[in-house]
C-alpha cells in the first residue's frame, strides 16, 4: 500500500512538473530584437531581427505585420511574404531581410510568435521601426526678382524627398548667411533677416538696398550629397 502511495505521489509529481515546465516555457515566451530602430539607405537591404526563447520541438507560428497610419497589414503570413515584399524579402530564422528597400518600406513592423499548448495559445511579439534614409533632391527656391525698400520679403527653399527631412542653408553672393541667434558673431553682424534652417525660409522684415544680391539655398540631411538650387538675383 505504501509503495502504491509513493508511486502515485511520484507520478503526480512528474505530471505537475511536466505541466509546470510546459506552462513556464509557454508563458515565458521572450521575443526580442537586436535593433528596435533600424535605419537603411534606400535601395540597400534592411534586416529586422526577431528571436524567441521557446524550446525546440514546440509548435510555433510566425507572422510579421506592418503598422502604418493605424492600419495593420500582413507582411509574412501562412509561410509566405505578401504584397510588394513578396519578391524582395526572405526569412532569416524568425527575422526578415528586405532587399532594395524604398521609402515606402518605412514604418513600424511587428513580429508575432504564437505557441499552442495544453493551456491554450500563447503569444509573444516585438516591434521594430524601419526608417529608410533618402538623400535630398534639388530644392525649389523662390526668390523675388525685385523688392521695395522697407517692405517684408520672404525667400523660400524646399525639397520633399529627403529622409530624414532636410535642413536648409541660404547663401548670398556665395557666402553662407548666419542664423540670427542674438549672441556672438550673429549679433555683431547686425543681421536684418531671419533664416529658419528647418523650414527653409529667409525673411527680411525691412529689406534694404544692402540686401541686393545673388541668392541660392543648399538642402542637406546627412545622406548622400547636399543639393542646391540655381542662383537667383534679388534687386532692392
N, C-alpha and C positions, 0 to 999 in steps of 0.2 A: 504493500500500500504506500509506504514511504517512498519507495522507488518510483511508483507511478506518479505521486505528487511532485517529486523532484523533477521527473521527466516532463510533466505538464508545465511546471514552472519554467523549465529551461526552454521548452517550445514557445511558451508565451513570451518569454524574454527575447527570444530570437525574432518572433513576429513583431514585437514592439520595436526592437532595434531596427529591423528592416523598414518598418513604417516610418520611424523617426528619420532614418537615413534618407529615404525617398523624399520625405517632406522637407528635410533640410536642404537637399540638393535642389529641389524644385523651387521652394520659396526663396532660396538663396541665389537665384539667377542674378549674377552681377554682369551687366552689359557695360562695356567701356569702349572708349575710342582713343587712339593715340593722339588725335588732334581734333578738338571741338570746333576750331575755326580754321578751315582750310582755305588757302589762297593759291590760285594758279593763274598763270598768264594765259590769255586767250590763244587757242589753237594748240596748247600743250596738254598734258594729262594731269588729272587730279585723282588722288587716292583717298577714299573715305573708308576708314578702318572701323571694324566692329568686332569685338571679341567678347566671349562669354565664359562662364565658369561651370557650365553644365558637364556632368560626367559623360564619358563616352558610352555609347550604347543606347542612350535615351533618344526618343523620337523628337526631332527638332523641326520646327517650321520657321523659315526665314523670309521676311518681307522687308522691302525698302519702299518708303513713301517720300514724296516731296510736298512740302507745305509752302504755299506762296499765296499771298493776299487772302489768307484764311481759307484757302481751298486746298484740299488734300487729294493727291493723285498717286497712283501706283507707279513705282519705278521698276521694281522687281517683284513679280507675283507668280505663284504657281510654277516656280522653277525657270522663269524666263523674264527677260527685260521687256519693257513696253515702250510705246511712243518713240520719240526720236533718239532714245538711248539704245534702242534695240540692236543697232549695228555699230554702236560706239562704246559699249560698256561690257565688262566681263567681271565675274566674281573672283575675288581674292580671299579664299576661305569664306568668311562671312561678310567681308568688306567688298567694296566695288572699286574698279578702276574705270574712269571715264576718259576716253581719248578725244583729242581735238575739241576741248571744251570751248563753248561760246558764251557770250554774255547772258544768253537765255538760260544757261545752266545754273546761274547764280540763284541761291535760295537756301532754304532750310530742309535738310534731309533727316529722315528718322529710320533707324534700323530697329526692327521689331523681331524678337525671337520668342517663340512660344513652345511650351513643352506640355505634353499630355502625361498625366499621372493618375493614380488611383484617387487623388483628391480633386481632380479636375484639371483644367488647363491653366497654366501659369504663364505670365508674360513679363518680359523684360525689354527695355528699349534704351536707345542712346540717340541724342540729337546732335547733328553736325551742321554747321553753317558753311556753305561754299561761296566764296567771293571770287569771281573771275575778273582778273585785272586786265584792263583795256587801256592802251595809250590814247592820248588825246588826238583829235583830228584838228585840222586847220580852223582856228576860231573865226567867227564872223564879227568884224569890228564896225561899229557905226561912229563915224567922226564927221561932224558938220563941216561943210566947206568954208563957211564964214559964220561969224558971230558978232553981235553988237557989244561994245564995251559996257561993263556994268551989269550984264544980264547973267542969268543962271544957265550954264551949259553942261550937258551930260554926254559923256562918251561911254559907249558900252562895248563889251567884249564877251563872247560866249561860245562854248562848244559843248555838245551834249553827249558825246560818245565815251569820254574818259571814265574809267572806274579804277580807283576812287575818283570822285569829282575833282576836276582841275582847279588849280589856283591860277590867278592872272596877275601879270606884271606889265604895267604900262611904261612905254619909253617915249621920250621927247627928243628929237634930233639925235637919236641913237644912244641917249643916256637914260638909265633906269630912274624912274621917279621914286621919291621917298614916300613912305607911308606917313601920314600925319599922326604921330604918336604924342605930341605935346611935350617932348623932352629930348635932350641931346641934340644931335645934328639936325633932326627934323624941325626943332623949334628955331634954331639959328638960320635955317634955310628960308624962313619966312614963307612957309607954304600957304598957298591960297586955294588949294584944292583938297578934295577928299578922295582917296583911292581905296576901294574895297577889293581886296585880293580874292575874297570868296565869291562875290557876285560879279566881279569884272567891271564894275562901274568906276568912272573917273569924273567927278563932279567939280565944276568951278562955280562957286557961289556968286562971285562977282568977277567975271572974266575980264582980263585987261590985255592991252597990246603985247605985253611981255609973254602972254600965253600963246602967241602966234608961233607955229612950228609944225614939224613933221611928226606925226604920232603913229605908233603901232603897239600891238599887245602880244604877249607870249603866254601861251597856256601850257602848264606842266602838271603832272601828278606823280612823278617818280617812276612811271612805267614808259619805256620807250623814249623817244626823243621829244623835247619840247617843240611846240608848233607855234608859228606866228602868222598874224595876218599881214596883208600888204600895207605899206606905209601910206598914210593919207595926211594931207596938209589942212590945217585949220587956220584961217586968216581972221584976225580980230581987228 
